[in-house]
């Protein structure tokens, strides 16, 4: 999902969200982690981030993360959702 569009997403993060290149790459890293851990399976079809975040809270591997990493993962998921949602405009 992410890897095939990573360059486009990086450009979007920099232009639309005002992130520096390093920060944008950190967002991609967190998003890849969420994907690798299986936290987002089926989430994009459902389209509801609140539901996804509730599922994350029930995941033992997500719960084991530090609060700052949890927050970064959630931000990355929000940005990805915003990025994919903005394509139809």
N, C-alpha and C positions, 0 to 999 in steps of 0.2 A: 504494500500500500504506500508507504512513505518513500522507500528507496527509489521507486520509479519516478517520483516527482520532487525529489529533494532539492534540486537546484532551483526549480520554480518556487518552491516553498521558502527557501532561503532568501531569494530576491524579494518575495512578498513580505517576509518578516522585516527586512531592511527598509523597504519603501513604504509599506503601509503601517507598520508598527514602530518604525523608527529605531530598530535594534541595530547595534553594531554587529559586524560579521561574527565575532567570537560569541556574543550573546545569542545570535541566531543559530549558530552551530550547537550551542548548549541546548536550545529548545528542541532541535532535531534529535539530539542525543537522548533527551528525556522521552520524546515521542517514540523513538525506536525501542527504547527500553520497555515502554508500555506495550508496544506491539509484540516484542519478543517474549514478554512475560504472559502474554495472552489476556491481558486486562481489557483489551478493547474489542475482542471477538464479538461480532454482531452488534456492537454499539453504534456504529455509523449508520446501519440500516434503521435502527430504532430512532435515532436522531435526538435523543434526550440526554443531555449531559448530566442533569440531576440524577437520573436513573443510573447512569454509568458511575457517577461518584458514589452512590449508595452501594453499588456492586464492588467498587474498589475497597470500601471500608470493611467489607466482608472477606477480602482476600488476605490470607496470612502473609504472603510475600509483600503486599503493599503495606500492611500494618507494621511490618518490621522496619520500614524505612524511617529515616529521621523526618521530623516535621517539615524541615525546609525542602527536602527532596520530594516529599508528598505534594507540597505546594507547587514545586516546579513542574512535576508531572501533570498536575491539574491545569496549570497555565498552558503547558504545551498542548494538551488536549483541547483546551478552549481555542487556542490559536489555530490549530489544525481544522477544527470544526468551522471556525470563522472563514478560514482560507477556502475550504471546500464549498462552503455556502455562498461565498462571494463570486464564484465562477459563473453562476447563472445570471448575474446582473449585467 
